[in-house]
Amino acid sequence: MSLSPHPYPATRTAVVLIDPLNDFLAPNGKLNGQIGPMLDRTGLHAQLARLAAGAREAGVTVFYAPHGLHEGVFDDVRHVLPRFRFAVDNQVFWEGTDGADFYPPLRPQEGDVVVGRHHMFDSFAGTDLHEQLTARGIEHVVLAGLTSQTCVEGTGRHALEAGYHVTFLTDAVADFTEEAHRAALEISYPTFGHEVTTVDGFLAAVVPAPAA
């Protein structure tokens, strides 16, 4: 794992927080009972809050890439993955409900960017994430959130193919099982990321914008 010698120019870097939503993070969230033990083990709530605050303070734009489902969302998909059928049947991340809202301590703040809701694992697919990043001249994408092996990894793979410099943060992600989490950290992230580092490693490597 890199200790992040790579410099991150603040104005050309974005932190992308994936799915910091109530259905994952709130005690009454529909998936919290399943993922809660790993959230506790990784200290994810505090890590994401620390990352977002540190990024804003350093002048790095924070992007929010939320999941969202609604009636008919997969009507044009011939072969829907069983886990997505489960999500629809149980209205997980259901748009317009509290479960699809941002977890209150991690809600977007002034200056943050909220992009369209993705429906599967890739936060770029069917959303305006790429357009919002390019409009701000972003070249370096730093990924955090949920879950390690699905939406975080899937978004990172797309970012790599789209030409961004991709960084995965090992201590700002979590998954439902230790096995899935470890597979992402130890196998997938080094394969698809230019950098694999920690919250502290990333924040220490941010290069502030020159004073006006």
C-alpha positions as CSV (number, residue, x, y, z in Angstrom):
1,M,0.0,0.0,0.0
2,S,1.3,3.4,-0.9
3,L,1.8,6.1,1.7
4,S,0.7,8.4,-1.0
5,P,3.8,10.2,-2.3
6,H,1.7,11.2,-5.3
7,P,0.7,14.9,-5.1
8,Y,-3.0,15.8,-5.4
9,P,-3.5,19.3,-6.7
10,A,-6.5,20.6,-4.8
11,T,-8.3,22.2,-7.7
12,R,-7.9,19.1,-9.9
13,T,-8.8,16.5,-7.3
14,A,-12.2,15.3,-6.2
15,V,-13.2,13.1,-3.3
16,V,-16.2,10.9,-4.4
17,L,-18.3,9.7,-1.5
18,I,-20.3,6.7,-2.7
19,D,-23.7,5.9,-1.1
20,P,-23.4,7.5,2.4
21,L,-27.1,6.8,2.8
22,N,-29.4,6.0,5.6
23,D,-30.2,2.5,4.4
24,F,-26.5,1.7,5.0
25,L,-25.5,4.0,7.8
26,A,-28.5,4.8,10.0
27,P,-29.4,2.4,12.8
28,N,-32.8,1.9,11.3
29,G,-31.5,1.5,7.7
30,K,-32.7,-1.5,5.8
31,L,-29.2,-2.8,5.3
32,N,-27.7,-1.7,8.5
33,G,-28.4,-4.9,10.3
34,Q,-26.3,-6.8,7.8
35,I,-23.4,-4.4,7.3
36,G,-23.4,-2.8,10.8
37,P,-20.7,-5.1,12.3
38,M,-18.3,-4.1,9.5
39,L,-19.2,-0.5,9.8
40,D,-18.2,-0.7,13.5
41,R,-15.1,-2.6,12.8
42,T,-13.9,-0.1,10.2
43,G,-15.1,2.9,12.0
44,L,-16.5,4.0,8.7
45,H,-18.9,6.8,10.0
46,A,-16.0,8.7,11.6
47,Q,-13.6,8.0,8.8
48,L,-15.9,9.4,6.1
49,A,-16.7,12.5,8.2
50,R,-13.0,13.1,8.8
51,L,-12.2,12.6,5.1
52,A,-14.9,15.0,4.0
53,A,-14.0,17.7,6.5
54,G,-10.3,17.4,5.6
55,A,-10.9,17.5,1.9
56,R,-13.0,20.6,2.2
57,E,-10.5,22.3,4.4
58,A,-7.8,21.5,1.9
59,G,-9.8,23.0,-1.0
60,V,-10.7,19.6,-2.6
61,T,-14.2,19.4,-3.9
62,V,-16.4,16.6,-2.4
63,F,-18.7,14.8,-4.7
64,Y,-21.6,12.7,-3.6
65,A,-22.6,9.7,-5.8
66,P,-25.8,8.2,-4.3
67,H,-27.6,5.0,-5.1
68,G,-31.3,5.3,-6.0
69,L,-34.0,3.0,-7.1
70,H,-37.6,3.5,-8.2
71,E,-40.5,1.7,-9.8
72,G,-39.6,0.4,-13.3
73,V,-35.9,1.2,-12.8
74,F,-34.8,-2.1,-14.4
75,D,-37.6,-2.4,-17.0
76,D,-35.0,-2.2,-19.8
77,V,-32.6,-4.7,-18.2
78,R,-33.2,-8.2,-19.4
79,H,-31.1,-10.0,-16.8
80,V,-31.4,-8.3,-13.4
81,L,-28.9,-9.4,-10.8
82,P,-30.7,-11.1,-7.9
83,R,-29.3,-8.7,-5.3
84,F,-30.9,-5.8,-7.3
85,R,-34.2,-7.7,-7.5
86,F,-34.0,-8.0,-3.7
87,A,-33.4,-4.2,-3.5
88,V,-36.4,-3.4,-5.6
89,D,-38.7,-5.9,-3.8
90,N,-37.7,-4.4,-0.5
91,Q,-37.5,-0.8,-1.7
92,V,-33.9,-0.3,-0.6
93,F,-32.4,3.1,-1.5
94,W,-35.9,3.9,-2.7
95,E,-36.1,7.4,-4.1
96,G,-38.3,9.7,-2.0
97,T,-37.8,7.6,1.2
98,D,-35.7,8.3,4.2
99,G,-33.5,5.3,3.3
100,A,-32.3,6.9,0.1
101,D,-31.5,10.2,1.9
102,F,-28.0,11.1,3.0
103,Y,-27.0,10.0,6.5
104,P,-27.4,13.3,8.5
105,P,-23.8,13.7,9.8
106,L,-22.5,13.2,6.2
107,R,-25.0,15.3,4.3
108,P,-23.6,17.5,1.5
109,Q,-22.5,21.0,2.5
110,E,-22.2,24.2,0.5
111,G,-19.7,23.8,-2.3
112,D,-20.1,20.0,-2.5
113,V,-21.5,18.4,-5.7
114,V,-24.3,15.9,-5.7
115,V,-24.6,13.9,-8.9
116,G,-27.4,11.7,-10.3
117,R,-28.3,8.5,-8.7
118,H,-26.7,5.3,-10.0
119,H,-28.8,2.1,-10.1
120,M,-26.2,-0.6,-10.1
121,F,-22.5,-0.6,-9.1
122,D,-21.0,2.1,-11.4
123,S,-21.5,5.6,-10.2
124,F,-20.8,6.9,-13.7
125,A,-23.4,4.7,-15.5
126,G,-26.5,6.7,-16.4
127,T,-25.4,9.7,-14.2
128,D,-23.7,13.1,-14.7
129,L,-20.6,12.2,-12.7
130,H,-18.2,12.4,-15.7
131,E,-19.8,15.7,-16.9
132,Q,-19.6,17.2,-13.4
133,L,-16.0,16.2,-13.0
134,T,-14.8,17.4,-16.3
135,A,-16.6,20.7,-16.0
136,R,-14.4,21.4,-12.9
137,G,-11.2,20.2,-14.5
138,I,-10.9,17.2,-12.2
139,E,-8.2,14.7,-13.1
140,H,-7.7,12.9,-9.8
141,V,-10.6,10.9,-8.4
142,V,-10.3,9.7,-4.8
143,L,-13.0,7.1,-3.9
144,A,-14.6,6.2,-0.5
145,G,-17.8,4.9,0.8
146,L,-19.9,1.8,0.2
147,T,-19.3,-0.9,-0.5
148,S,-15.7,-1.8,-0.9
149,Q,-16.1,-4.5,-3.5
150,T,-19.2,-3.3,-5.4
151,C,-19.9,0.4,-6.0
152,V,-16.5,1.7,-4.9
153,E,-14.7,-0.8,-7.0
154,G,-17.1,-0.5,-9.9
155,T,-16.8,3.3,-9.9
156,G,-13.0,3.0,-9.8
157,R,-12.9,0.7,-12.7
158,H,-14.9,3.1,-14.8
159,A,-12.8,6.1,-13.7
160,L,-9.7,4.2,-14.8
161,E,-11.1,3.5,-18.2
162,A,-12.2,7.1,-18.6
163,G,-8.7,8.3,-18.0
164,Y,-8.8,9.6,-14.5
165,H,-6.0,9.1,-11.9
166,V,-7.7,6.8,-9.5
167,T,-7.1,6.5,-5.7
168,F,-8.7,4.0,-3.4
169,L,-8.8,4.7,0.4
170,T,-8.5,1.5,2.4
171,D,-9.7,3.0,5.7
172,A,-12.7,4.8,4.3
173,V,-14.7,1.9,2.8
174,A,-16.6,-1.1,4.2
175,D,-18.4,-4.2,2.9
176,F,-20.9,-6.8,4.2
177,T,-18.2,-9.4,4.9
178,E,-14.6,-9.4,5.8
179,E,-13.9,-11.6,2.7
180,A,-15.4,-9.2,0.2
181,H,-13.7,-6.2,2.0
182,R,-10.3,-7.9,2.0
183,A,-10.6,-9.0,-1.7
184,A,-11.2,-5.4,-2.7
185,L,-8.3,-4.0,-0.6
186,E,-5.8,-6.7,-1.4
187,I,-6.6,-7.6,-5.0
188,S,-8.9,-5.2,-6.8
189,Y,-7.6,-1.8,-5.6
190,P,-4.0,-2.4,-6.4
191,T,-5.1,-3.7,-9.8
192,F,-7.4,-0.8,-10.8
193,G,-6.0,2.1,-8.8
194,H,-3.0,4.3,-9.4
195,E,-2.8,4.8,-5.7
196,V,-4.0,2.8,-2.7
197,T,-3.6,4.7,0.5
198,T,-5.3,5.9,3.7
199,V,-7.3,9.0,4.6
200,D,-4.2,10.5,6.3
201,G,-2.0,9.6,3.5
202,F,-4.2,11.3,0.9
203,L,-4.8,14.5,3.0
204,A,-1.1,14.9,3.7
205,A,-0.4,14.8,-0.1
206,V,-2.9,17.4,-1.1
207,V,-1.2,20.4,-2.8
208,P,-3.2,23.6,-1.9
209,A,-4.2,26.0,-4.7
210,P,-1.9,29.0,-5.0
211,A,-3.2,32.0,-3.1
212,A,-5.0,34.5,-5.3
